[in-house]
Every structure is written in structure tokens, then in C-alpha cells.
Amino acid sequence: MDIETGEIYDAKKIEEILSQHPEMRGRFIPMKIPPTTKQLSRRVKSPLANQVVGKIARNEPCPCGSGKKFKKCHWLEAIKQHNEKVDKQ
């Protein structure tokens, strides 16, 4: 899962992305909880959209397995990374 956007990728796609964009290494965490049908049905518009499997919503359980909602777990980390990226531009 991409912690910056909440997008879900399978392991093969993550390896492909990282081989092309090694600077993205810290953006992905393994999903300990399998994605739900609802998460998998979501599609997003992004440069990597053809590789996206689904997307995690803020109020759903974080797929890292912490038991917290995504917005209270890795979503906050994603917002911080996004803000840092915006500040650099």
C-alpha cells in the first residue's frame, strides 16, 4: 500500500515501481489485513493508475494491522510526506 495516497498495489507492481523509482522506497508498507471488496473496487486517477488495485479510505481500518483507522495511523504519515513534498516545490 502507498502510504501517501492510500492506493493498494500487489507485490509485483510495488517491485516494478521501486525498480523504476527507487526514491519511492519509503512510501510503501505491507498490508497485513487483506483489502476488502469495497477497497478493491475503488479506482483512482494517478500517473500509476493502470497499476492501482484499489484505495483505502480514511475511516477504514489501516491495512498495516494496527487496529487503528487509516486516518489515525498511516494516513497522518502520508499527509506529512505530502506537505513536505509541496514545501520543497
N, C-alpha and C positions, 0 to 999 in steps of 0.2 A: 504494500500500500504506500502511496505517495503521501507523506505527512503534510506537504504543503497544500495539496489540492483535495485530498481525500479520495483520489482515484485509486481503483483496485486494478492491479496487473497480476498476471500469472508469473511464476518464477522465471520462465523462459523469456518473457518480454522484459522483465526487470534486468536480466543479464544482457539482453540486446541493447537496452537503453544505456546501461552503465558502460558497455564497451564503446558506445558512440559518444557518451557524455560522462566521463569519469568525475567531473565536478559535481554531479548529482548524487554521488555515493551516500551522503548523509540524509537524503530525502526519503529513503525507503525503509520501512520496518516490516518484519514478517507478521502475517496475520495468524494469530493462534486460534481465533474463532472463525469458522468458515463464513464467507459472505452469505447474506440472506438473498432470497429470490428478489426481493424489493431492491436491494443494493445492486444486484447484478443487472436489473432491468434499467437502471439509470444510465443515460448516455450523456457525455459532456462534450463541449466544444473546446478543443485544445490542440496544440501542434501535434500531440501524440494521440489524438482521439481515435485513430484507427487501431490503436493498441490497447485502449482502455477496456477493461472488463466491466466495471461498474463504478459507483461512487458512494462514499459513506456520508450520511447526513449528520449534522451536528448533534442531534438528540439521540442518535443510536449508540449502542454500546461500542466502545473502542475495540477494534479488532486485535489490539495487542494483548488482550486477555486480562487487563487490569480490573475489569468490572465497572469502571467508570464510564460515563458518557463520553463520546468522542470530543465534545466541546470542553470537557473538564480534564481531558488527558492530552492526547497528541494534537488536537486542534489548536490549543494555545501555542504550542511549539511551532505549528505551521504559520500562525499569524505573526509570530516574532520573526521567523525567517522571511516571510513575505515583506514585512516592514523594513527589515534590514536591506533586502534587495531593492526596494523602492528608494530608500535613503541613498543608496550608492549611485542611483541613476541620476 
